[in-house]
């Protein structure tokens, strides 16, 4: 039986279209939600609901970038 490394090497040699089909088939074979041990999905849903209720809380990508740059100074 081939190892995962051998399978990966063979898969990477496939044309792009076949790799995409293989990737889609592999993803479909997995459960929809693997786990949410850290409650990350629940927190994301809460934040999304907050933004729906109060869209003024949102900031632009430029504002986020600016805040990150200011923290690094």
C-alpha positions as a printed NumPy array, in Angstrom:
array([[  0.   ,   0.   ,   0.   ],
       [  1.431,   3.449,  -0.91 ],
       [  2.286,   5.914,   1.856],
       [  0.659,   9.312,   2.198],
       [  3.854,  10.932,   0.946],
       [  3.807,   8.754,  -2.187],
       [  0.136,   9.509,  -2.811],
       [  0.774,  13.219,  -2.344],
       [  3.711,  13.127,  -4.759],
       [  1.55 ,  11.376,  -7.373],
       [ -1.334,  13.792,  -6.813],
       [  0.906,  16.83 ,  -7.25 ],
       [  2.028,  15.477, -10.61 ],
       [ -1.569,  15.509, -11.899],
       [ -2.8  ,  18.323, -14.135],
       [ -4.514,  21.168, -12.294],
       [ -8.032,  20.127, -13.283],
       [ -7.516,  16.562, -11.999],
       [ -5.92 ,  17.832,  -8.762],
       [ -8.935,  20.069,  -8.207],
       [-11.319,  17.172,  -8.766],
       [ -9.298,  14.973,  -6.399],
       [ -9.224,  17.71 ,  -3.747],
       [-12.995,  18.201,  -4.015],
       [-13.605,  14.467,  -3.695],
       [-11.338,  14.247,  -0.658],
       [-13.05 ,  17.21 ,   1.021],
       [-16.478,  15.705,   0.349],
       [-15.352,  12.504,   2.068],
       [-14.781,  14.376,   5.362],
       [-17.453,  15.238,   7.917],
       [-18.921,  18.725,   7.55 ],
       [-17.61 ,  19.925,  10.895],
       [-14.569,  18.185,  12.276],
       [-14.574,  19.888,  15.674],
       [-14.989,  23.197,  17.425],
       [-13.148,  22.508,  20.648],
       [-12.199,  26.145,  21.182],
       [-15.706,  27.503,  20.469],
       [-14.299,  29.443,  17.509],
       [-17.276,  28.83 ,  15.242],
       [-19.742,  29.821,  17.962],
       [-17.77 ,  33.035,  18.578],
       [-17.71 ,  33.817,  14.842],
       [-21.485,  33.341,  14.654],
       [-21.97 ,  35.635,  17.689],
       [-19.787,  38.315,  16.1  ],
       [-21.644,  37.992,  12.8  ],
       [-24.971,  38.435,  14.602],
       [-23.566,  41.502,  16.408],
       [-22.54 ,  43.033,  13.075],
       [-25.965,  42.323,  11.606],
       [-27.54 ,  44.142,  14.574],
       [-25.084,  47.045,  14.568],
       [-23.219,  47.407,  11.246],
       [-21.52 ,  50.59 ,  12.535],
       [-19.183,  48.32 ,  14.526],
       [-17.502,  47.147,  11.311],
       [-14.195,  48.592,  10.181],
       [-12.639,  48.576,   6.74 ],
       [ -9.593,  46.547,   5.795],
       [ -7.624,  49.797,   5.547],
       [ -8.624,  50.685,   9.122],
       [ -7.591,  47.23 ,  10.338],
       [ -4.239,  47.523,   8.558],
       [ -3.717,  50.937,  10.137],
       [ -4.501,  49.621,  13.619],
       [ -2.065,  46.734,  13.149],
       [  0.678,  49.068,  11.922],
       [  0.116,  51.392,  14.905],
       [  0.482,  48.474,  17.318],
       [  3.836,  47.551,  15.798],
       [  5.273,  51.032,  16.469]])
